[in-house]
Amino acid sequence: MLLFRDEEHVARYGQNRGVSMTTEQAWRLADAWYRDRADPGWRRKTAAEAEAVFASIGLTGDFWRLG
């Protein structure tokens, strides 16, 4: 993950562009992804569950499709 100030900064960096998310979306993704990791009953999310997490925080499009 690379952090940028704005779209102009992304362009100046000169790398191929993947996808962008806001800091809030990154925080919400980390929270949703890791919140229950220490639980004894933790299991890996299915592709459908992961896509639902992505969609719930506005991460949509081909990049976020796993199935």
All heavy atoms as TSV, in Angstrom:
chain	resi	resn	atom	element	x	y	z
A	1	MET	N	N	0.851	-1.150	0.000
A	1	MET	CA	C	0.000	0.000	0.000
A	1	MET	C	C	0.906	1.225	0.000
A	1	MET	O	O	1.859	1.306	0.755
A	1	MET	CB	C	-0.904	0.008	1.230
A	1	MET	CG	C	-1.786	1.226	1.284
A	1	MET	SD	S	-2.759	1.427	2.799
A	1	MET	CE	C	-3.606	-0.099	2.922
A	2	LEU	N	N	0.588	2.167	-0.860
A	2	LEU	CA	C	1.290	3.441	-0.914
A	2	LEU	C	C	0.317	4.539	-0.529
A	2	LEU	O	O	-0.830	4.533	-0.958
A	2	LEU	CB	C	1.832	3.695	-2.319
A	2	LEU	CG	C	2.815	2.643	-2.828
A	2	LEU	CD1	C	3.160	2.921	-4.283
A	2	LEU	CD2	C	4.071	2.633	-1.986
A	3	LEU	N	N	0.757	5.469	0.266
A	3	LEU	CA	C	-0.094	6.568	0.698
A	3	LEU	C	C	0.271	7.834	-0.069
A	3	LEU	O	O	1.442	8.158	-0.231
A	3	LEU	CB	C	0.061	6.801	2.206
A	3	LEU	CG	C	-0.250	5.591	3.088
A	3	LEU	CD1	C	0.032	5.924	4.541
A	3	LEU	CD2	C	-1.681	5.142	2.907
A	4	PHE	N	N	-0.757	8.536	-0.545
A	4	PHE	CA	C	-0.582	9.756	-1.316
A	4	PHE	C	C	-1.452	10.861	-0.763
A	4	PHE	O	O	-2.489	10.607	-0.160
A	4	PHE	CB	C	-0.963	9.517	-2.786
A	4	PHE	CG	C	-0.092	8.492	-3.460
A	4	PHE	CD1	C	-0.507	7.183	-3.572
A	4	PHE	CD2	C	1.141	8.849	-3.961
A	4	PHE	CE1	C	0.292	6.234	-4.186
A	4	PHE	CE2	C	1.949	7.912	-4.586
A	4	PHE	CZ	C	1.532	6.601	-4.691
A	5	ARG	N	N	-1.036	12.087	-1.007
A	5	ARG	CA	C	-1.809	13.241	-0.548
A	5	ARG	C	C	-3.052	13.466	-1.394
A	5	ARG	O	O	-4.109	13.818	-0.899
A	5	ARG	CB	C	-0.949	14.500	-0.607
A	5	ARG	CG	C	0.155	14.529	0.405
A	5	ARG	CD	C	0.885	15.863	0.364
A	5	ARG	NE	N	1.475	16.163	-0.922
A	5	ARG	CZ	C	2.723	15.865	-1.262
A	5	ARG	NH1	N	3.524	15.275	-0.412
A	5	ARG	NH2	N	3.191	16.160	-2.451
A	6	ASP	N	N	-2.918	13.308	-2.711
A	6	ASP	CA	C	-4.013	13.603	-3.622
A	6	ASP	C	C	-3.709	12.973	-4.976
A	6	ASP	O	O	-2.658	12.360	-5.164
A	6	ASP	CB	C	-4.230	15.120	-3.746
A	6	ASP	CG	C	-2.949	15.875	-4.099
A	6	ASP	OD1	O	-2.093	15.324	-4.831
A	6	ASP	OD2	O	-2.797	17.013	-3.645
A	7	GLU	N	N	-4.620	13.139	-5.925
A	7	GLU	CA	C	-4.452	12.538	-7.257
A	7	GLU	C	C	-3.208	13.076	-7.974
A	7	GLU	O	O	-2.545	12.349	-8.695
A	7	GLU	CB	C	-5.699	12.783	-8.109
A	7	GLU	CG	C	-6.929	12.019	-7.632
A	7	GLU	CD	C	-6.773	10.511	-7.755
A	7	GLU	OE1	O	-6.164	10.028	-8.722
A	7	GLU	OE2	O	-7.269	9.810	-6.857
A	8	GLU	N	N	-2.879	14.328	-7.768
A	8	GLU	CA	C	-1.689	14.910	-8.402
A	8	GLU	C	C	-0.424	14.217	-7.887
A	8	GLU	O	O	0.502	13.930	-8.650
A	8	GLU	CB	C	-1.624	16.403	-8.104
A	8	GLU	CG	C	-0.461	17.097	-8.774
A	8	GLU	CD	C	-0.409	18.581	-8.459
A	8	GLU	OE1	O	-1.488	19.176	-8.260
A	8	GLU	OE2	O	0.702	19.114	-8.407
A	9	HIS	N	N	-0.399	13.935	-6.611
A	9	HIS	CA	C	0.736	13.240	-6.026
A	9	HIS	C	C	0.852	11.833	-6.620
A	9	HIS	O	O	1.962	11.346	-6.867
A	9	HIS	CB	C	0.572	13.205	-4.512
A	9	HIS	CG	C	1.799	12.744	-3.778
A	9	HIS	ND1	N	1.724	12.040	-2.614
A	9	HIS	CD2	C	3.125	12.882	-4.028
A	9	HIS	CE1	C	2.941	11.760	-2.186
A	9	HIS	NE2	N	3.815	12.257	-3.021
A	10	VAL	N	N	-0.264	11.165	-6.843
A	10	VAL	CA	C	-0.260	9.842	-7.473
A	10	VAL	C	C	0.386	9.938	-8.851
A	10	VAL	O	O	1.260	9.147	-9.199
A	10	VAL	CB	C	-1.693	9.272	-7.601
A	10	VAL	CG1	C	-1.692	7.983	-8.415
A	10	VAL	CG2	C	-2.306	9.026	-6.230
A	11	ALA	N	N	-0.028	10.928	-9.637
A	11	ALA	CA	C	0.493	11.095	-10.996
A	11	ALA	C	C	2.003	11.381	-10.971
A	11	ALA	O	O	2.755	10.851	-11.796
A	11	ALA	CB	C	-0.251	12.219	-11.706
A	12	ARG	N	N	2.460	12.198	-10.050
A	12	ARG	CA	C	3.881	12.535	-9.955
A	12	ARG	C	C	4.733	11.348	-9.550
A	12	ARG	O	O	5.899	11.255	-9.902
A	12	ARG	CB	C	4.094	13.648	-8.925
A	12	ARG	CG	C	4.033	15.017	-9.491
A	12	ARG	CD	C	4.672	16.031	-8.555
A	12	ARG	NE	N	4.396	15.799	-7.150
A	12	ARG	CZ	C	3.605	16.533	-6.391
A	12	ARG	NH1	N	2.988	17.571	-6.900
A	12	ARG	NH2	N	3.436	16.230	-5.129
A	13	TYR	N	N	4.158	10.435	-8.797
A	13	TYR	CA	C	4.909	9.289	-8.307
A	13	TYR	C	C	5.383	8.409	-9.463
A	13	TYR	O	O	6.410	7.771	-9.389
A	13	TYR	CB	C	4.049	8.486	-7.323
A	13	TYR	CG	C	4.800	7.443	-6.551
A	13	TYR	CD1	C	5.582	7.784	-5.452
A	13	TYR	CD2	C	4.747	6.107	-6.925
A	13	TYR	CE1	C	6.274	6.820	-4.749
A	13	TYR	CE2	C	5.429	5.141	-6.230
A	13	TYR	CZ	C	6.200	5.518	-5.140
A	13	TYR	OH	O	6.886	4.558	-4.448
A	14	GLY	N	N	4.596	8.364	-10.551
A	14	GLY	CA	C	5.013	7.685	-11.765
A	14	GLY	C	C	4.877	6.178	-11.776
A	14	GLY	O	O	5.474	5.508	-12.592
A	15	GLN	N	N	4.099	5.618	-10.889
A	15	GLN	CA	C	3.878	4.181	-10.876
A	15	GLN	C	C	2.551	3.854	-11.540
A	15	GLN	O	O	1.680	4.702	-11.661
A	15	GLN	CB	C	3.853	3.668	-9.426
A	15	GLN	CG	C	5.170	3.787	-8.712
A	15	GLN	CD	C	6.216	2.868	-9.299
A	15	GLN	OE1	O	5.939	1.701	-9.588
A	15	GLN	NE2	N	7.409	3.366	-9.477
A	16	ASN	N	N	2.425	2.588	-11.958
A	16	ASN	CA	C	1.136	2.150	-12.474
A	16	ASN	C	C	0.106	2.278	-11.367
A	16	ASN	O	O	0.362	1.922	-10.223
A	16	ASN	CB	C	1.195	0.704	-12.950
A	16	ASN	CG	C	2.036	0.554	-14.191
A	16	ASN	OD1	O	2.202	1.497	-14.952
A	16	ASN	ND2	N	2.573	-0.624	-14.386
A	17	ARG	N	N	-1.031	2.767	-11.731
A	17	ARG	CA	C	-2.077	3.000	-10.750
A	17	ARG	C	C	-2.930	1.753	-10.602
A	17	ARG	O	O	-3.392	1.185	-11.561
A	17	ARG	CB	C	-2.941	4.167	-11.218
A	17	ARG	CG	C	-4.093	4.401	-10.311
A	17	ARG	CD	C	-4.148	5.841	-9.916
A	17	ARG	NE	N	-5.152	5.987	-8.895
A	17	ARG	CZ	C	-6.214	6.729	-9.025
A	17	ARG	NH1	N	-6.395	7.422	-10.108
A	17	ARG	NH2	N	-7.089	6.808	-8.054
A	18	GLY	N	N	-3.149	1.346	-9.397
A	18	GLY	CA	C	-4.040	0.227	-9.104
A	18	GLY	C	C	-5.396	0.789	-8.743
A	18	GLY	O	O	-6.119	1.276	-9.599
A	19	VAL	N	N	-5.723	0.751	-7.486
A	19	VAL	CA	C	-6.966	1.323	-6.997
A	19	VAL	C	C	-6.638	2.286	-5.868
A	19	VAL	O	O	-5.571	2.231	-5.277
A	19	VAL	CB	C	-7.957	0.251	-6.498
A	19	VAL	CG1	C	-8.353	-0.679	-7.625
A	19	VAL	CG2	C	-7.385	-0.517	-5.342
A	20	SER	N	N	-7.574	3.152	-5.587
A	20	SER	CA	C	-7.407	4.112	-4.502
A	20	SER	C	C	-8.502	3.906	-3.476
A	20	SER	O	O	-9.606	3.498	-3.804
A	20	SER	CB	C	-7.513	5.546	-5.029
A	20	SER	OG	O	-6.455	5.821	-5.898
A	21	MET	N	N	-8.154	4.197	-2.234
A	21	MET	CA	C	-9.147	4.207	-1.175
A	21	MET	C	C	-8.785	5.353	-0.234
A	21	MET	O	O	-7.640	5.785	-0.188
A	21	MET	CB	C	-9.209	2.876	-0.428
A	21	MET	CG	C	-8.021	2.573	0.447
A	21	MET	SD	S	-8.207	1.065	1.422
A	21	MET	CE	C	-7.822	-0.178	0.219
A	22	THR	N	N	-9.782	5.814	0.460
A	22	THR	CA	C	-9.542	6.883	1.413
A	22	THR	C	C	-8.902	6.290	2.671
A	22	THR	O	O	-8.925	5.075	2.881
A	22	THR	CB	C	-10.851	7.581	1.809
A	22	THR	OG1	O	-11.680	6.638	2.512
A	22	THR	CG2	C	-11.595	8.124	0.587
A	23	THR	N	N	-8.369	7.158	3.493
A	23	THR	CA	C	-7.814	6.709	4.770
A	23	THR	C	C	-8.899	6.066	5.615
A	23	THR	O	O	-8.671	5.042	6.273
A	23	THR	CB	C	-7.186	7.893	5.529
A	23	THR	OG1	O	-6.241	8.523	4.668
A	23	THR	CG2	C	-6.507	7.456	6.803
A	24	GLU	N	N	-10.096	6.652	5.592
A	24	GLU	CA	C	-11.212	6.077	6.346
A	24	GLU	C	C	-11.540	4.672	5.848
A	24	GLU	O	O	-11.771	3.761	6.650
A	24	GLU	CB	C	-12.453	6.952	6.262
A	24	GLU	CG	C	-13.618	6.370	7.034
A	24	GLU	CD	C	-14.907	7.173	6.914
A	24	GLU	OE1	O	-14.858	8.318	6.453
A	24	GLU	OE2	O	-15.944	6.636	7.297
A	25	GLN	N	N	-11.561	4.471	4.518
A	25	GLN	CA	C	-11.837	3.146	3.980
A	25	GLN	C	C	-10.749	2.155	4.394
A	25	GLN	O	O	-11.046	1.011	4.727
A	25	GLN	CB	C	-11.947	3.181	2.456
A	25	GLN	CG	C	-13.224	3.794	1.959
A	25	GLN	CD	C	-13.213	3.957	0.457
A	25	GLN	OE1	O	-12.225	4.426	-0.122
A	25	GLN	NE2	N	-14.309	3.582	-0.172
A	26	ALA	N	N	-9.490	2.582	4.379
A	26	ALA	CA	C	-8.393	1.698	4.792
A	26	ALA	C	C	-8.563	1.292	6.250
A	26	ALA	O	O	-8.368	0.124	6.608
A	26	ALA	CB	C	-7.050	2.377	4.573
A	27	TRP	N	N	-8.927	2.257	7.093
A	27	TRP	CA	C	-9.145	1.959	8.511
A	27	TRP	C	C	-10.307	0.983	8.694
A	27	TRP	O	O	-10.215	0.010	9.450
A	27	TRP	CB	C	-9.414	3.254	9.274
A	27	TRP	CG	C	-9.654	2.996	10.721
A	27	TRP	CD1	C	-10.857	2.934	11.351
A	27	TRP	CD2	C	-8.681	2.696	11.712
A	27	TRP	NE1	N	-10.687	2.642	12.675
A	27	TRP	CE2	C	-9.358	2.486	12.931
A	27	TRP	CE3	C	-7.291	2.596	11.686
A	27	TRP	CZ2	C	-8.697	2.177	14.110
A	27	TRP	CZ3	C	-6.633	2.284	12.876
A	27	TRP	CH2	C	-7.336	2.085	14.046
A	28	ARG	N	N	-11.407	1.235	7.980
A	28	ARG	CA	C	-12.581	0.366	8.100
A	28	ARG	C	C	-12.280	-1.036	7.580
A	28	ARG	O	O	-12.738	-2.033	8.142
A	28	ARG	CB	C	-13.775	0.985	7.376
A	28	ARG	CG	C	-14.287	2.236	8.108
A	28	ARG	CD	C	-15.401	2.928	7.374
A	28	ARG	NE	N	-16.543	2.027	7.213
A	28	ARG	CZ	C	-17.511	2.216	6.319
A	28	ARG	NH1	N	-17.486	3.255	5.503
A	28	ARG	NH2	N	-18.514	1.366	6.238
A	29	LEU	N	N	-11.492	-1.134	6.504
A	29	LEU	CA	C	-11.105	-2.442	5.977
A	29	LEU	C	C	-10.251	-3.192	6.994
A	29	LEU	O	O	-10.497	-4.374	7.276
A	29	LEU	CB	C	-10.357	-2.295	4.656
A	29	LEU	CG	C	-9.827	-3.586	4.032
A	29	LEU	CD1	C	-10.954	-4.571	3.750
A	29	LEU	CD2	C	-9.047	-3.271	2.763
A	30	ALA	N	N	-9.260	-2.520	7.562
A	30	ALA	CA	C	-8.405	-3.177	8.560
A	30	ALA	C	C	-9.218	-3.630	9.761
A	30	ALA	O	O	-9.038	-4.751	10.250
A	30	ALA	CB	C	-7.302	-2.220	8.995
A	31	ASP	N	N	-10.128	-2.789	10.222
A	31	ASP	CA	C	-10.966	-3.144	11.364
A	31	ASP	C	C	-11.823	-4.369	11.057
A	31	ASP	O	O	-11.851	-5.323	11.834
A	31	ASP	CB	C	-11.846	-1.956	11.760
A	31	ASP	CG	C	-12.758	-2.293	12.928
A	31	ASP	OD1	O	-12.240	-2.725	13.985
A	31	ASP	OD2	O	-13.983	-2.139	12.777
A	32	ALA	N	N	-12.495	-4.347	9.914
A	32	ALA	CA	C	-13.371	-5.466	9.546
A	32	ALA	C	C	-12.562	-6.743	9.313
A	32	ALA	O	O	-13.007	-7.846	9.642
A	32	ALA	CB	C	-14.170	-5.111	8.298
A	33	TRP	N	N	-11.372	-6.605	8.771
A	33	TRP	CA	C	-10.565	-7.766	8.396
A	33	TRP	C	C	-9.914	-8.437	9.602
A	33	TRP	O	O	-9.824	-9.661	9.680
A	33	TRP	CB	C	-9.499	-7.346	7.393
A	33	TRP	CG	C	-9.043	-8.478	6.545
A	33	TRP	CD1	C	-7.881	-9.190	6.678
A	33	TRP	CD2	C	-9.742	-9.052	5.453
A	33	TRP	NE1	N	-7.810	-10.169	5.724
A	33	TRP	CE2	C	-8.947	-10.097	4.951
A	33	TRP	CE3	C	-10.956	-8.777	4.839
A	33	TRP	CZ2	C	-9.332	-10.877	3.875
A	33	TRP	CZ3	C	-11.339	-9.551	3.753
A	33	TRP	CH2	C	-10.528	-10.588	3.290
A	34	TYR	N	N	-9.454	-7.626	10.543
A	34	TYR	CA	C	-8.662	-8.161	11.643
A	34	TYR	C	C	-9.365	-8.186	12.996
A	34	TYR	O	O	-8.825	-8.714	13.953
A	34	TYR	CB	C	-7.351	-7.375	11.781
A	34	TYR	CG	C	-6.460	-7.555	10.592
A	34	TYR	CD1	C	-6.273	-6.525	9.682
A	34	TYR	CD2	C	-5.819	-8.766	10.367
A	34	TYR	CE1	C	-5.456	-6.695	8.574
A	34	TYR	CE2	C	-5.007	-8.946	9.264
A	34	TYR	CZ	C	-4.819	-7.906	8.375
A	34	TYR	OH	O	-4.023	-8.081	7.290
A	35	ARG	N	N	-10.545	-7.629	13.100
A	35	ARG	CA	C	-11.246	-7.498	14.380
A	35	ARG	C	C	-11.350	-8.818	15.135
A	35	ARG	O	O	-11.160	-8.874	16.337
A	35	ARG	CB	C	-12.644	-6.926	14.155
A	35	ARG	CG	C	-13.468	-6.785	15.417
A	35	ARG	CD	C	-14.875	-6.303	15.158
A	35	ARG	NE	N	-14.915	-5.178	14.227
A	35	ARG	CZ	C	-15.725	-5.118	13.180
A	35	ARG	NH1	N	-16.574	-6.089	12.934
A	35	ARG	NH2	N	-15.701	-4.077	12.378
A	36	ASP	N	N	-11.644	-9.907	14.434
A	36	ASP	CA	C	-11.873	-11.187	15.113
A	36	ASP	C	C	-10.714	-12.170	14.972
A	36	ASP	O	O	-10.839	-13.332	15.321
A	36	ASP	CB	C	-13.161	-11.819	14.583
A	36	ASP	CG	C	-13.102	-12.115	13.090
A	36	ASP	OD1	O	-12.162	-11.645	12.409
A	36	ASP	OD2	O	-13.997	-12.817	12.594
A	37	ARG	N	N	-9.568	-11.741	14.503
A	37	ARG	CA	C	-8.439	-12.644	14.262
A	37	ARG	C	C	-7.999	-13.418	15.499
A	37	ARG	O	O	-7.536	-14.543	15.391
A	37	ARG	CB	C	-7.231	-11.874	13.760
A	37	ARG	CG	C	-6.963	-11.785	12.283
A	37	ARG	CD	C	-6.936	-13.112	11.570
A	37	ARG	NE	N	-7.251	-12.924	10.195
A	37	ARG	CZ	C	-6.365	-12.835	9.221
A	37	ARG	NH1	N	-5.097	-12.928	9.466
A	37	ARG	NH2	N	-6.764	-12.646	7.990
A	38	ALA	N	N	-8.096	-12.825	16.682
A	38	ALA	CA	C	-7.631	-13.490	17.907
A	38	ALA	C	C	-8.678	-14.423	18.516
A	38	ALA	O	O	-8.379	-15.147	19.458
A	38	ALA	CB	C	-7.207	-12.452	18.944
A	39	ASP	N	N	-9.877	-14.418	17.958
A	39	ASP	CA	C	-10.930	-15.297	18.481
A	39	ASP	C	C	-10.582	-16.757	18.211
A	39	ASP	O	O	-10.136	-17.098	17.112
A	39	ASP	CB	C	-12.278	-14.977	17.837
A	39	ASP	CG	C	-12.834	-13.629	18.248
A	39	ASP	OD1	O	-12.297	-13.029	19.201
A	39	ASP	OD2	O	-13.797	-13.172	17.597
A	40	PRO	N	N	-10.801	-17.632	19.184
A	40	PRO	CA	C	-10.487	-19.057	18.996
A	40	PRO	C	C	-11.230	-19.681	17.806
A	40	PRO	O	O	-10.719	-20.585	17.162
A	40	PRO	CB	C	-10.933	-19.711	20.300
A	40	PRO	CG	C	-10.947	-18.613	21.297
A	40	PRO	CD	C	-11.276	-17.360	20.526
A	41	GLY	N	N	-12.419	-19.193	17.517
A	41	GLY	CA	C	-13.195	-19.761	16.423
A	41	GLY	C	C	-12.963	-19.090	15.070
A	41	GLY	O	O	-13.691	-19.355	14.116
A	42	TRP	N	N	-11.921	-18.258	14.984
A	42	TRP	CA	C	-11.658	-17.536	13.735
A	42	TRP	C	C	-11.463	-18.496	12.580
A	42	TRP	O	O	-10.880	-19.575	12.715
A	42	TRP	CB	C	-10.404	-16.671	13.865
A	42	TRP	CG	C	-10.086	-15.943	12.601
A	42	TRP	CD1	C	-10.590	-14.746	12.210
A	42	TRP	CD2	C	-9.222	-16.366	11.546
A	42	TRP	NE1	N	-10.091	-14.390	10.984
A	42	TRP	CE2	C	-9.247	-15.383	10.544
A	42	TRP	CE3	C	-8.440	-17.493	11.338
A	42	TRP	CZ2	C	-8.503	-15.472	9.369
A	42	TRP	CZ3	C	-7.701	-17.586	10.156
A	42	TRP	CH2	C	-7.748	-16.586	9.194
A	43	ARG	N	N	-11.997	-18.116	11.447
A	43	ARG	CA	C	-11.759	-18.852	10.203
A	43	ARG	C	C	-11.599	-17.833	9.085
A	43	ARG	O	O	-12.057	-16.702	9.186
A	43	ARG	CB	C	-12.902	-19.816	9.900
A	43	ARG	CG	C	-14.221	-19.117	9.642
A	43	ARG	CD	C	-15.277	-20.066	9.092
A	43	ARG	NE	N	-16.537	-19.384	8.915
A	43	ARG	CZ	C	-16.803	-18.487	7.964
A	43	ARG	NH1	N	-15.887	-18.129	7.102
A	43	ARG	NH2	N	-17.990	-17.926	7.885
A	44	ARG	N	N	-10.925	-18.253	8.059
A	44	ARG	CA	C	-10.697	-17.384	6.910
A	44	ARG	C	C	-12.030	-17.038	6.256
A	44	ARG	O	O	-12.923	-17.882	6.156
A	44	ARG	CB	C	-9.811	-18.123	5.914
A	44	ARG	CG	C	-9.407	-17.315	4.761
A	44	ARG	CD	C	-8.534	-18.148	3.845
A	44	ARG	NE	N	-7.701	-17.261	3.063
A	44	ARG	CZ	C	-6.703	-17.644	2.340
A	44	ARG	NH1	N	-6.374	-18.924	2.294
A	44	ARG	NH2	N	-6.009	-16.776	1.663
A	45	LYS	N	N	-12.166	-15.797	5.795
A	45	LYS	CA	C	-13.388	-15.382	5.100
A	45	LYS	C	C	-13.465	-16.060	3.741
A	45	LYS	O	O	-12.453	-16.240	3.068
A	45	LYS	CB	C	-13.402	-13.860	4.915
A	45	LYS	CG	C	-13.582	-13.090	6.209
A	45	LYS	CD	C	-13.412	-11.598	5.967
A	45	LYS	CE	C	-13.593	-10.763	7.196
A	45	LYS	NZ	N	-12.950	-11.210	8.405
A	46	THR	N	N	-14.669	-16.409	3.349
A	46	THR	CA	C	-14.865	-16.922	1.999
A	46	THR	C	C	-14.743	-15.744	1.027
A	46	THR	O	O	-14.787	-14.571	1.438
A	46	THR	CB	C	-16.251	-17.562	1.846
A	46	THR	OG1	O	-17.243	-16.539	1.990
A	46	THR	CG2	C	-16.478	-18.680	2.859
A	47	ALA	N	N	-14.636	-16.034	-0.243
A	47	ALA	CA	C	-14.572	-14.974	-1.248
A	47	ALA	C	C	-15.822	-14.096	-1.176
A	47	ALA	O	O	-15.734	-12.871	-1.230
A	47	ALA	CB	C	-14.404	-15.566	-2.645
A	48	ALA	N	N	-16.976	-14.713	-1.010
A	48	ALA	CA	C	-18.227	-13.956	-0.936
A	48	ALA	C	C	-18.250	-13.060	0.310
A	48	ALA	O	O	-18.698	-11.911	0.249
A	48	ALA	CB	C	-19.424	-14.901	-0.938
A	49	GLU	N	N	-17.762	-13.580	1.435
A	49	GLU	CA	C	-17.713	-12.778	2.665
A	49	GLU	C	C	-16.746	-11.610	2.512
A	49	GLU	O	O	-17.033	-10.492	2.942
A	49	GLU	CB	C	-17.309	-13.646	3.856
A	49	GLU	CG	C	-18.369	-14.640	4.274
A	49	GLU	CD	C	-17.859	-15.680	5.246
A	49	GLU	OE1	O	-16.636	-15.941	5.297
A	49	GLU	OE2	O	-18.712	-16.244	5.971
A	50	ALA	N	N	-15.604	-11.868	1.910
A	50	ALA	CA	C	-14.626	-10.800	1.694
A	50	ALA	C	C	-15.197	-9.725	0.779
A	50	ALA	O	O	-15.060	-8.522	1.051
A	50	ALA	CB	C	-13.337	-11.377	1.108
A	51	GLU	N	N	-15.848	-10.136	-0.301
A	51	GLU	CA	C	-16.461	-9.165	-1.215
A	51	GLU	C	C	-17.532	-8.350	-0.503
A	51	GLU	O	O	-17.679	-7.155	-0.777
A	51	GLU	CB	C	-17.031	-9.867	-2.439
A	51	GLU	CG	C	-15.964	-10.345	-3.399
A	51	GLU	CD	C	-16.526	-11.047	-4.619
A	51	GLU	OE1	O	-17.758	-11.255	-4.703
A	51	GLU	OE2	O	-15.730	-11.388	-5.500
A	52	ALA	N	N	-18.265	-8.971	0.408
A	52	ALA	CA	C	-19.288	-8.244	1.170
A	52	ALA	C	C	-18.629	-7.190	2.076
A	52	ALA	O	O	-19.146	-6.080	2.211
A	52	ALA	CB	C	-20.130	-9.214	1.995
A	53	VAL	N	N	-17.497	-7.537	2.676
A	53	VAL	CA	C	-16.760	-6.560	3.483
A	53	VAL	C	C	-16.322	-5.401	2.597
A	53	VAL	O	O	-16.507	-4.234	2.939
A	53	VAL	CB	C	-15.538	-7.211	4.182
A	53	VAL	CG1	C	-14.626	-6.152	4.781
A	53	VAL	CG2	C	-15.974	-8.198	5.236
A	54	PHE	N	N	-15.721	-5.708	1.461
A	54	PHE	CA	C	-15.268	-4.654	0.543
A	54	PHE	C	C	-16.430	-3.741	0.157
A	54	PHE	O	O	-16.319	-2.519	0.222
A	54	PHE	CB	C	-14.660	-5.255	-0.727
A	54	PHE	CG	C	-13.494	-6.170	-0.507
A	54	PHE	CD1	C	-13.210	-7.167	-1.423
A	54	PHE	CD2	C	-12.672	-6.058	0.617
A	54	PHE	CE1	C	-12.126	-8.018	-1.246
A	54	PHE	CE2	C	-11.593	-6.917	0.807
A	54	PHE	CZ	C	-11.314	-7.901	-0.135
A	55	ALA	N	N	-17.536	-4.340	-0.259
A	55	ALA	CA	C	-18.695	-3.562	-0.702
A	55	ALA	C	C	-19.262	-2.704	0.422
A	55	ALA	O	O	-19.699	-1.571	0.181
A	55	ALA	CB	C	-19.773	-4.486	-1.261
A	56	SER	N	N	-19.234	-3.209	1.650
A	56	SER	CA	C	-19.812	-2.469	2.770
A	56	SER	C	C	-19.074	-1.167	3.055
A	56	SER	O	O	-19.630	-0.267	3.669
A	56	SER	CB	C	-19.843	-3.336	4.036
A	56	SER	OG	O	-18.547	-3.465	4.595
A	57	ILE	N	N	-17.832	-1.079	2.592
A	57	ILE	CA	C	-17.091	0.164	2.806
A	57	ILE	C	C	-16.830	0.908	1.496
A	57	ILE	O	O	-16.010	1.812	1.450
A	57	ILE	CB	C	-15.779	-0.084	3.588
A	57	ILE	CG1	C	-14.882	-1.074	2.879
A	57	ILE	CG2	C	-16.070	-0.541	4.977
A	57	ILE	CD1	C	-13.552	-1.294	3.584
A	58	GLY	N	N	-17.555	0.507	0.458
A	58	GLY	CA	C	-17.493	1.238	-0.806
A	58	GLY	C	C	-16.370	0.832	-1.734
A	58	GLY	O	O	-16.044	1.559	-2.669
A	59	LEU	N	N	-15.760	-0.321	-1.495
A	59	LEU	CA	C	-14.694	-0.808	-2.372
A	59	LEU	C	C	-15.324	-1.750	-3.388
A	59	LEU	O	O	-15.587	-2.919	-3.099
A	59	LEU	CB	C	-13.611	-1.509	-1.547
A	59	LEU	CG	C	-12.956	-0.640	-0.479
A	59	LEU	CD1	C	-12.015	-1.462	0.385
A	59	LEU	CD2	C	-12.243	0.552	-1.089
A	60	THR	N	N	-15.612	-1.226	-4.559
A	60	THR	CA	C	-16.309	-1.981	-5.596
A	60	THR	C	C	-15.512	-1.924	-6.895
A	60	THR	O	O	-14.558	-1.184	-7.018
A	60	THR	CB	C	-17.723	-1.402	-5.818
A	60	THR	OG1	O	-17.586	-0.022	-6.206
A	60	THR	CG2	C	-18.567	-1.500	-4.558
A	61	GLY	N	N	-15.906	-2.721	-7.836
A	61	GLY	CA	C	-15.245	-2.745	-9.128
A	61	GLY	C	C	-14.473	-4.043	-9.309
A	61	GLY	O	O	-14.370	-4.879	-8.394
A	62	ASP	N	N	-13.926	-4.221	-10.506
A	62	ASP	CA	C	-13.252	-5.464	-10.855
A	62	ASP	C	C	-12.105	-5.830	-9.903
A	62	ASP	O	O	-11.901	-6.996	-9.596
A	62	ASP	CB	C	-12.688	-5.401	-12.273
A	62	ASP	CG	C	-13.791	-5.403	-13.319
A	62	ASP	OD1	O	-14.938	-5.821	-13.006
A	62	ASP	OD2	O	-13.524	-4.993	-14.467
A	63	PHE	N	N	-11.363	-4.858	-9.446
A	63	PHE	CA	C	-10.217	-5.115	-8.571
A	63	PHE	C	C	-10.642	-5.861	-7.312
A	63	PHE	O	O	-9.893	-6.687	-6.798
A	63	PHE	CB	C	-9.542	-3.798	-8.182
A	63	PHE	CG	C	-8.329	-3.981	-7.305
A	63	PHE	CD1	C	-7.092	-4.209	-7.867
A	63	PHE	CD2	C	-8.434	-3.917	-5.928
A	63	PHE	CE1	C	-5.966	-4.388	-7.071
A	63	PHE	CE2	C	-7.328	-4.077	-5.107
A	63	PHE	CZ	C	-6.087	-4.308	-5.683
A	64	TRP	N	N	-11.837	-5.553	-6.795
A	64	TRP	CA	C	-12.300	-6.099	-5.525
A	64	TRP	C	C	-13.101	-7.384	-5.686
A	64	TRP	O	O	-13.562	-7.948	-4.706
A	64	TRP	CB	C	-13.108	-5.044	-4.772
A	64	TRP	CG	C	-12.268	-3.833	-4.509
A	64	TRP	CD1	C	-12.297	-2.660	-5.185
A	64	TRP	CD2	C	-11.224	-3.708	-3.545
A	64	TRP	NE1	N	-11.352	-1.808	-4.689
A	64	TRP	CE2	C	-10.684	-2.431	-3.674
A	64	TRP	CE3	C	-10.712	-4.554	-2.563
A	64	TRP	CZ2	C	-9.644	-1.958	-2.869
A	64	TRP	CZ3	C	-9.679	-4.096	-1.768
A	64	TRP	CH2	C	-9.155	-2.822	-1.924
A	65	ARG	N	N	-13.261	-7.886	-6.905
A	65	ARG	CA	C	-14.000	-9.135	-7.136
A	65	ARG	C	C	-13.038	-10.308	-7.019
A	65	ARG	O	O	-12.005	-10.356	-7.681
A	65	ARG	CB	C	-14.636	-9.131	-8.520
A	65	ARG	CG	C	-15.813	-8.196	-8.562
A	65	ARG	CD	C	-16.658	-8.400	-9.816
A	65	ARG	NE	N	-17.564	-7.290	-9.929
A	65	ARG	CZ	C	-17.415	-6.266	-10.765
A	65	ARG	NH1	N	-16.403	-6.246	-11.602
A	65	ARG	NH2	N	-18.268	-5.278	-10.781
A	66	LEU	N	N	-13.392	-11.256	-6.185
A	66	LEU	CA	C	-12.528	-12.403	-5.935
A	66	LEU	C	C	-13.003	-13.676	-6.611
A	66	LEU	O	O	-12.224	-14.585	-6.815
A	66	LEU	CB	C	-12.405	-12.645	-4.426
A	66	LEU	CG	C	-11.892	-11.459	-3.611
A	66	LEU	CD1	C	-11.923	-11.789	-2.124
A	66	LEU	CD2	C	-10.502	-11.077	-4.054
A	67	GLY	N	N	-14.284	-13.748	-6.873
A	67	GLY	CA	C	-14.856	-14.994	-7.399
A	67	GLY	C	C	-14.882	-15.081	-8.877
A	67	GLY	O	O	-14.535	-14.269	-9.639
